[in-house]
């Protein structure tokens, strides 16, 4: 049988029962659309989070107190991990290839100015924080490099916090209260947006030495540093680990490079995206069951046609391929329609909800269409084999 005849028979069989074929296409199409829509949202979130991380630079190393994964003692006993200190931060600044270092302490506190009160994040940082995290001052200047033990009471405001406290007026030189202490405003940061749920624009930045007193802490919560981009992160991390371990007498801290964080985050988000796509794939299985049902009914209804084809000399392989072709055609057409619908809805959702990051990954598009074809092929095997095994005489007798 020529391929033109083969194609013609398959298409005539599909168009002979338009409603049935349409419902089968719809089952596959909805499944594919669900996969594309969900993976588009997942991939959009993936790219958004990685971009948010990347805007702070990729040559950053973070050090936190306590050994990651280490087991502590019984609950209630004090930790044996040594706290990170301002002296540790100063020592790390002398490590080879390290450019800038900033210790940090964070928490929430009341900020009062001009009769207005706002409880927000107050971040104690070093003078090099803006360079470590690639942040810029829009107006004024950042915190000066004072001695942490006697740092002047200066504060730099995030763009949103400035607007909430001072409106359109310039706050430079104005005084405000943080935790009962008076600070002078010396700068306004450029808008940075949110980072992992933290609104950096609704933040006040004060000297880390004063933040330790504000939160009644003896040690830093974190030390962040940036290093020469021409040097491998592992090499710098080893030098930092060696220097800090020498000061503490052991490695009782956790060191994480920005590259490690990005790689781990990318893997987690990739798994989540695949899992979300798999949820949408459940509806594809339902569509596959629909194809099995429809093709089984088609074989029963076309028993006479099958007997006639065999009587006219059609090989059983030809009949097998004929019914398999119908099943695959249903899945392929339904897949294409589902791809168009899923991508269209995803883009429409991105337009209607600008805050929702959407990105349609082509690898998932191709995988979804291939999956639709595979489901069509698998779903058509049993009905097609049943048709190919029919006895010609018995098939012609059937009514």
TIPAVEX-111083 format. One record per residue (C-alpha): residue number from 1; x negated, y negated, z negated. Coordinates in nm, 4 decimals. Each point is the difference from the previous one (the first is absolute). Layout:
R  num         X         Y         Z
R  NUM         X         Y         Z
...
This chain:
R  num         X         Y         Z
R    1    0.0000    0.0000    0.0000
R    2   -0.1337   -0.3386    0.1002
R    3   -0.0508   -0.2536   -0.2764
R    4    0.2520   -0.2323    0.1678
R    5    0.2693    0.2695   -0.0259
R    6   -0.1083    0.0758   -0.3554
R    7    0.0306   -0.3671   -0.0967
R    8    0.3324   -0.0367    0.1771
R    9    0.1543    0.2980   -0.1796
R   10   -0.1212   -0.1276   -0.3379
R   11    0.1398   -0.3498    0.0547
R   12    0.3347    0.1304    0.1329
R   13    0.0318    0.2201   -0.3082
R   14   -0.0604   -0.2993   -0.2260
R   15    0.2420   -0.2301    0.1803
R   16    0.2724    0.2648    0.0213
R   17    0.0692   -0.0493   -0.3722
R   18   -0.0806   -0.3669   -0.0542
R   19    0.1426   -0.0375   -0.3496
R   20   -0.1745    0.3103   -0.1272
R   21   -0.3280   -0.1043    0.1549
R   22    0.0380   -0.3527   -0.1378
R   23    0.0581    0.1240   -0.3541
R   24   -0.3077    0.2214    0.0263
R   25   -0.2065   -0.2913    0.1319
R   26    0.1327   -0.2117   -0.2843
R   27   -0.1192    0.2494   -0.2612
R   28   -0.3545   -0.0005    0.1365
R   29    0.0061   -0.3758    0.0668
R   30    0.1045   -0.0875   -0.3543
R   31   -0.2748    0.2207   -0.1386
R   32   -0.2673   -0.1586    0.2177
R   33    0.1312   -0.3508   -0.0754
R   34   -0.0147    0.0712   -0.3724
R   35   -0.3590    0.1243    0.0285
R   36   -0.1104   -0.3052    0.2015
R   37    0.1811   -0.2499   -0.2240
R   38   -0.1345    0.1445   -0.3249
R   39   -0.3558    0.0425    0.1275
R   40    0.0062   -0.3546    0.1447
R   41    0.0865   -0.1391   -0.3422
R   42   -0.2571    0.2269   -0.1667
R   43   -0.2741   -0.0943    0.2446
R   44    0.0909   -0.3676   -0.0336
R   45   -0.0382    0.0201   -0.3762
R   46   -0.3261    0.1911    0.0495
R   47   -0.1485   -0.2737    0.2180
R   48    0.1379   -0.2756   -0.2229
R   49   -0.1584    0.1366   -0.3184
R   50   -0.3353    0.0614    0.1697
R   51    0.0077   -0.3532    0.1402
R   52    0.0771   -0.1379   -0.3460
R   53   -0.3012    0.1847   -0.1380
R   54   -0.2206   -0.0991    0.2909
R   55    0.0632   -0.3724   -0.0403
R   56   -0.2097    0.0087   -0.3187
R   57   -0.2996    0.1370    0.1844
R   58   -0.1416    0.3491    0.0369
R   59   -0.3363   -0.0589   -0.1721
R   60    0.1413   -0.0118   -0.3538
R   61   -0.0796    0.2320   -0.2910
R   62    0.2152    0.0139   -0.3144
R   63   -0.1200    0.1235   -0.3392
R   64    0.2447    0.0864   -0.2783
R   65   -0.0681    0.1271   -0.3542
R   66    0.0447    0.3700   -0.0707
R   67   -0.0901    0.2988    0.2129
R   68    0.2660    0.0919    0.2550
R   69    0.1302    0.3517   -0.0616
R   70   -0.1795    0.0342   -0.3313
R   71    0.1954    0.1579   -0.2816
R   72    0.0438   -0.2016   -0.3157
R   73    0.0374    0.1233   -0.3549
R   74    0.3184    0.0498   -0.1966
R   75    0.2656   -0.2716    0.0317
R   76   -0.0447   -0.2878   -0.2393
R   77   -0.3775    0.0160   -0.0198
R   78   -0.1950   -0.2978    0.1394
R   79   -0.1655    0.0404    0.3381
R   80   -0.3744    0.0639    0.0068
R   81   -0.0362   -0.1788    0.3351
R   82   -0.2034   -0.3174   -0.0281
R   83    0.1749   -0.3157    0.1142
R   84   -0.1290   -0.2031    0.2899
R   85   -0.1431   -0.3322   -0.1125
R   86   -0.0944   -0.3330    0.1507
R   87   -0.3625    0.1077   -0.0473
R   88    0.0707    0.3052    0.2181
R   89    0.1324   -0.2271    0.2727
R   90   -0.3122   -0.2181   -0.0213
R   91   -0.2205    0.3098    0.0201
R   92    0.1805    0.1288    0.3103
R   93   -0.0591   -0.3347    0.1692
R   94   -0.3733    0.0829   -0.0073
R   95    0.0410    0.3400    0.1706
R   96   -0.1541    0.0137    0.3502
R   97    0.2384   -0.0779    0.2890
R   98    0.2700   -0.1361   -0.2343
R   99    0.1084   -0.3475    0.1078
R  100    0.2786   -0.1170   -0.2295
R  101    0.1480    0.1370   -0.3241
R  102    0.3170   -0.0875   -0.1902
R  103    0.1298    0.1544   -0.3201
R  104    0.3748   -0.0203   -0.0519
R  105    0.2684    0.0152   -0.2681
R  106    0.3701   -0.0267    0.0814
R  107    0.3308   -0.0304   -0.1798
R  108    0.3184   -0.2052   -0.0251
R  109    0.0241   -0.3273   -0.1888
R  110    0.2200   -0.3081   -0.0204
R  111   -0.1123   -0.2955    0.2088
R  112    0.1442   -0.3414   -0.0954
R  113   -0.0229   -0.3188    0.2030
R  114    0.2201   -0.3113    0.0208
R  115    0.2663    0.1568   -0.2148
R  116    0.0198    0.3093    0.2164
R  117   -0.0815    0.3481   -0.1290
R  118   -0.0858    0.3022    0.2109
R  119   -0.1184    0.3408   -0.1160
R  120   -0.2358    0.1315    0.2610
R  121   -0.3256    0.1844    0.0555
R  122   -0.3080   -0.1738   -0.1356
R  123   -0.3183    0.1479    0.1421
R  124   -0.3356   -0.0557   -0.1649
R  125   -0.2749    0.0143    0.2616
R  126   -0.3550   -0.1044    0.0700
R  127   -0.1076   -0.2893    0.2175
R  128   -0.0750    0.2363    0.2916
R  129    0.3453    0.1629    0.0096
R  130    0.1148   -0.1856    0.3107
R  131   -0.3066    0.1194    0.1923
R  132    0.0325    0.3580   -0.1252
R  133    0.3598    0.0216    0.1220
R  134   -0.0251   -0.2369    0.2994
R  135    0.2445   -0.2497   -0.1523
R  136   -0.0126   -0.3715    0.0713
R  137    0.0883   -0.3189   -0.1820
R  138    0.2427   -0.2213    0.1922
R  139   -0.0361   -0.3146   -0.2110
R  140   -0.2649   -0.0870   -0.2576
R  141   -0.2578    0.2584   -0.1068
R  142   -0.0287    0.3362   -0.1689
R  143   -0.1235    0.0694   -0.3516
R  144   -0.3571   -0.1230   -0.0582
R  145   -0.2807    0.2408   -0.1036
R  146    0.0085   -0.0913   -0.3698
R  147   -0.1454    0.2096   -0.2783
R  148    0.2873    0.2423   -0.0819
R  149   -0.0473   -0.0573   -0.3718
R  150    0.0602   -0.3738    0.0356
R  151    0.1967   -0.0282    0.3243
R  152    0.1975   -0.3195    0.0479
R  153    0.3801    0.0196   -0.0109
R  154    0.0629   -0.0145    0.3740
R  155    0.2760    0.1763    0.1923
R  156    0.0640    0.0654    0.3690
R  157    0.3614    0.0598    0.1012
R  158    0.1502    0.2263    0.2635
R  159    0.2065   -0.1800    0.2665
R  160    0.3360    0.1229   -0.1294
R  161   -0.0791   -0.0718   -0.3651
R  162   -0.1053   -0.3522    0.0914
R  163    0.3311   -0.0553    0.1791
R  164    0.2000    0.1343   -0.2950
R  165   -0.1775   -0.2217   -0.2559
R  166   -0.0760   -0.3182    0.1906
R  167    0.2178    0.0030    0.3107
R  168   -0.1345   -0.2159    0.2833
R  169   -0.2204   -0.2082   -0.2303
R  170   -0.3733    0.0571   -0.0132
R  171   -0.0979    0.1799   -0.3229
R  172   -0.3730   -0.0704    0.0259
R  173   -0.1201   -0.1477   -0.3262
R  174    0.3273    0.0808   -0.1765
R  175    0.0009    0.1937   -0.3250
R  176    0.2081    0.3057   -0.0848
R  177    0.0237    0.2507   -0.2825
R  178   -0.0820    0.3695    0.0233
R  179    0.0533    0.2031   -0.3146
R  180   -0.0042   -0.3151   -0.2122
R  181   -0.3291   -0.1324    0.1457
R  182   -0.0274   -0.2999    0.2291
R  183   -0.1618    0.0382    0.3422
R  184   -0.0750   -0.2474    0.2766
R  185    0.1051    0.0887    0.3568
R  186   -0.2959   -0.0225    0.2384
R  187    0.1207    0.1905    0.3060
R  188    0.2817    0.1638    0.1981
R  189   -0.0566    0.3304    0.1785
R  190    0.1058    0.0694    0.3573
R  191    0.3057    0.2219    0.0385
R  192   -0.0967    0.3658   -0.0205
R  193    0.3344    0.1759   -0.0439
R  194    0.0636    0.3176   -0.1960
R  195   -0.2439    0.2806   -0.0547
R  196    0.1400    0.3337   -0.1218
R  197    0.2878   -0.1732   -0.1741
R  198   -0.2116   -0.2804   -0.1512
R  199    0.0826   -0.3507    0.1230
R  200   -0.3416   -0.1642    0.0267
R  201    0.1646   -0.3343    0.0776
R  202    0.1806    0.0080   -0.3365
R  203   -0.3238    0.0317   -0.1981
R  204   -0.2148   -0.2307   -0.2107
R  205   -0.3795    0.0517    0.0083
R  206   -0.2001   -0.0912   -0.3105
R  207   -0.3598    0.0708   -0.1110
R  208   -0.0425    0.3632   -0.1053
R  209   -0.1579   -0.0992   -0.3313
R  210    0.3109   -0.1930   -0.0982
R  211    0.2259    0.2827    0.1226
R  212   -0.1729    0.2399   -0.2400
R  213    0.1003   -0.2280   -0.2853
R  214    0.3501   -0.0523    0.1374
R  215    0.0695    0.3743    0.0119
R  216   -0.2080    0.0784   -0.3108
R  217   -0.2269    0.2390    0.1842
R  218   -0.3640    0.0902   -0.0526
R  219   -0.0643    0.1435    0.3437
R  220    0.0837   -0.0462    0.3655
R  221    0.2704    0.1949    0.1774
R  222   -0.1996    0.0165    0.3216
R  223   -0.3162   -0.1178    0.1706
R  224    0.0173   -0.0626    0.3737
R  225   -0.2983   -0.0650    0.2217
R  226   -0.0777   -0.0513    0.3647
R  227   -0.3167    0.1186    0.1710
R  228   -0.2024   -0.0393    0.3190
R  229    0.2096    0.1396    0.2871
R  230   -0.3102    0.1330    0.1745
R  231   -0.0633    0.2452   -0.2851
R  232    0.1970    0.3240   -0.0372
R  233    0.2627   -0.0045   -0.2738
R  234   -0.1288    0.3251   -0.1509
R  235   -0.3485   -0.1461   -0.0354
R  236    0.1252   -0.3101   -0.1807
R  237    0.2363    0.2085   -0.2147
R  238   -0.2913    0.2220   -0.1083
R  239   -0.2063   -0.3054   -0.1005
R  240    0.2937   -0.1492   -0.1943
R  241    0.0696    0.3324   -0.1721
R  242   -0.3655    0.0383   -0.0989
R  243   -0.0267   -0.3529   -0.1407
R  244    0.3216    0.0205   -0.2035
R  245   -0.0699    0.3530   -0.1259
R  246   -0.3404   -0.1201   -0.1231
R  247    0.1708   -0.2748   -0.2015
R  248    0.2679    0.2295   -0.1464
R  249   -0.2216    0.3016   -0.0524
R  250    0.2395    0.2157    0.2025
R  251    0.2496   -0.0251    0.2842
R  252    0.3135   -0.0967   -0.1926
R  253    0.1556   -0.2074    0.2773
R  254    0.1717    0.0513    0.3344
R  255   -0.1402   -0.1453    0.3191
R  256    0.2151   -0.0252    0.3128
R  257   -0.0999   -0.1468    0.3342
R  258    0.2542   -0.1784    0.2144
R  259   -0.0705    0.2503    0.2772
R  260    0.0909    0.2873   -0.2355
R  261    0.3203   -0.1750   -0.1015
R  262    0.0990   -0.0614    0.3621
R  263   -0.0750    0.3598    0.0993
R  264    0.1971    0.1434   -0.2930
R  265    0.2896   -0.2361    0.0573
R  266    0.0029    0.0775    0.3712
R  267    0.0161    0.3740   -0.0685
R  268    0.2839   -0.0399   -0.2498
R  269    0.2005   -0.2250    0.2308
R  270   -0.0643    0.2329    0.2927
R  271    0.1382    0.2930   -0.1978
R  272    0.3035   -0.2057   -0.1034
R  273    0.0640   -0.1001    0.3617
R  274   -0.0182    0.3627    0.1111
R  275    0.2295    0.1049   -0.2862
R  276    0.2549   -0.2651    0.0947
R  277   -0.0148    0.1178    0.3608
R  278    0.0517    0.3580   -0.1163
R  279    0.3212   -0.1060   -0.1751
R  280    0.1255   -0.1361    0.3297
R  281   -0.1064    0.3263    0.1633
R  282    0.2638    0.1861   -0.2003
R  283    0.2648   -0.1481    0.2266
R  284   -0.1993    0.1358    0.2959
R  285    0.0437    0.3510   -0.1366
R  286    0.3737   -0.0628   -0.0145
R  287   -0.0176   -0.1019    0.3651
R  288   -0.1862    0.3227    0.0762
R  289    0.2776    0.2027   -0.1605
R  290    0.2431   -0.1896    0.2219
R  291   -0.1945    0.1029    0.3110
R  292    0.0037    0.3655   -0.1068
R  293    0.3764   -0.0157   -0.0482
R  294    0.0681   -0.1786    0.3282
R  295   -0.2254    0.2301    0.2037
R  296    0.1545    0.3096   -0.1584
R  297    0.3443   -0.1240    0.0979
R  298   -0.1297   -0.0819    0.3494
R  299   -0.1345    0.3544    0.0465
R  300    0.3370    0.1459   -0.1031
R  301    0.1954   -0.2305    0.2326
R  302   -0.2292    0.0597    0.2970
R  303   -0.0162    0.3792   -0.0167
R  304    0.1496    0.0356    0.3498
R  305   -0.2459   -0.2529    0.1396
R  306   -0.2907    0.1929   -0.1518
R  307    0.1286    0.3280    0.1443
R  308    0.0364   -0.1597    0.3437
R  309   -0.3545   -0.1375   -0.0100
R  310   -0.1383    0.3423   -0.0909
R  311    0.2073    0.1651    0.2722
R  312   -0.1372   -0.2466    0.2554
R  313   -0.3550    0.0967   -0.0944
R  314   -0.0938   -0.2538   -0.2649
R  315   -0.2689    0.1368   -0.2274
R  316    0.0585    0.0136   -0.3723
R  317   -0.2955   -0.2320   -0.0481
R  318    0.1770   -0.2582    0.2167
R  319    0.3150    0.0207   -0.2134
R  320   -0.2097   -0.0262   -0.3160
R  321   -0.1746   -0.3125    0.1303
R  322    0.3316   -0.1460    0.1177
R  323    0.1546    0.0021   -0.3460
R  324   -0.3259   -0.1022   -0.1643
R  325   -0.0185   -0.2921    0.2429
R  326    0.3490   -0.1133   -0.1003
R  327   -0.0904    0.0090   -0.3688
R  328   -0.3268   -0.1880    0.0556
R  329    0.1745   -0.2562    0.2233
R  330    0.2576   -0.0674   -0.2727
R  331   -0.2760   -0.0483   -0.2566
R  332   -0.2157   -0.2142    0.2295
R  333    0.2795   -0.2369    0.1018
R  334    0.1216   -0.0239   -0.3585
R  335   -0.3579   -0.0673   -0.1107
R  336   -0.0476   -0.2855    0.2462
R  337    0.3290   -0.1590   -0.1031
R  338   -0.0966    0.0422   -0.3664
R  339   -0.3405   -0.1574    0.0590
R  340    0.1571   -0.3038    0.1622
R  341    0.2616   -0.0323   -0.2738
R  342   -0.2467    0.0497   -0.2865
R  343   -0.2562   -0.2461    0.1366
R  344    0.2727   -0.2516    0.0792
R  345    0.1559    0.0181   -0.3461
R  346   -0.3453   -0.0255   -0.1600
R  347   -0.0846   -0.3149    0.1941
R  348    0.3441   -0.1465   -0.0691
R  349   -0.0460    0.0664   -0.3711
R  350   -0.3346   -0.1801    0.0156
R  351    0.1654   -0.3027    0.1632
R  352    0.2964   -0.0105   -0.2374
R  353   -0.2129    0.0566   -0.3115
R  354   -0.3344   -0.1762    0.0616
R  355   -0.1314    0.1131   -0.3389
R  356    0.0322    0.3643    0.1117
R  357   -0.3229    0.1100    0.1723
R  358    0.0759    0.2237    0.2989
R  359   -0.2447    0.1679    0.2374
R  360    0.0936    0.2839    0.2342
R  361   -0.2966    0.2415    0.0166
R  362   -0.0356    0.1505    0.3492
R  363   -0.1507    0.3179   -0.1381
R  364    0.3271    0.0637   -0.1843
R  365    0.1994   -0.0876    0.3133
R  366   -0.1847    0.2610    0.2036
R  367    0.0145    0.2499   -0.2867
R  368    0.3753   -0.0538   -0.0393
R  369    0.0685    0.0600    0.3695
R  370   -0.2246    0.3072    0.0001
R  371    0.1865    0.1255   -0.3072
R  372    0.3329   -0.0529    0.1751
R  373   -0.1206    0.2058    0.2981
R  374   -0.1303    0.2712   -0.2317
R  375    0.3325    0.0132   -0.1845
R  376    0.1875    0.0205    0.3296
R  377   -0.2256    0.2810    0.1187
R  378    0.0279    0.1919   -0.3275
R  379    0.3749   -0.0516   -0.0212
R  380    0.0527    0.1235    0.3550
R  381   -0.2030    0.3207   -0.0284
R  382    0.2645    0.2262   -0.1565
R  383    0.2913   -0.1062    0.2249
R  384   -0.2264    0.0156    0.3072
R  385   -0.1237    0.3503   -0.0844
R  386    0.3574    0.1140   -0.0530
R  387    0.0934   -0.1347    0.3431
R  388   -0.3021    0.1624    0.1668
R  389    0.0796    0.3431   -0.1469
R  390    0.3593    0.0106    0.1221
R  391    0.1030    0.2911    0.2223
R  392    0.1169   -0.1301    0.3377
R  393    0.2961    0.2400    0.0331
R  394    0.1290   -0.0658   -0.3511
R  395   -0.0485   -0.3750    0.0444
R  396    0.2048   -0.0024    0.3227
R  397    0.2802    0.1957   -0.1677
R  398    0.0219   -0.2442   -0.2925
R  399    0.2726   -0.2622    0.0011
